[in-house]
Amino acid sequence: MKKIILTLLVLISVSTVSFAQKYAYVDTDYILENIPEYNDAQDILNELSARWQKEIEGKYTKLDKLYRTYQAESALLPADLKQKKEEEIISKEKEIKKFQQDKFGPEGELYTKRMELVQPIQEKIFNVISEIAETRNYDFIFDKAGSMNILYSNPRLDLSDEVLDQLGMIIQ
């Protein structure tokens, strides 16, 4: 009998606590799309990426030409010269891969530039969301744009426009 009463008390307390929680959500993709600074940052990053990609493709084209020349001449070359050409081709390929890693790798220039340009914007958004959550006593604010699946969301709980408003952005 005591176990049943204890179980009922626990269930009642848990259910009352869950009813007291407040939820809301934001769509960070929507918020970011409406921030001109973010769009400018994306344009800069896209331009850098395209420029570096073009440069890499040019280097690979030169490497391919060097390799084709080697293939055409390899039958006529002495062994030591053949070895030297192979080493040159391998060296150039390593150089290109290093360049590619330096630009696009996990700690490359593109990543560094993205952090430099985008992180301050993301921090502003996070601070505004935190402020709204504290002011309006929300227990959880979910990101609709993230990998979390929301099958239904009440539009009145969407705080995205309020975040943009507090960031001083004009909603279009």
Secondary structure, DSSP 8 states (H G I E B T S, - for coil): -HHHHHHHHHHHHHHHHHHH--EEEE-HHHHHHT-HHHHHHHHHHHHHHHHHHHHHHHHHHHHHHHHHHHHHHTTTS-HHHHHHHHHHHHHHHHHHHHHHHHHHSTTSHHHHHHHHHHHHHHHHHHHHHHHHHHHTT-SEEEETTSSS--S---GGGB-HHHHHHHHT----
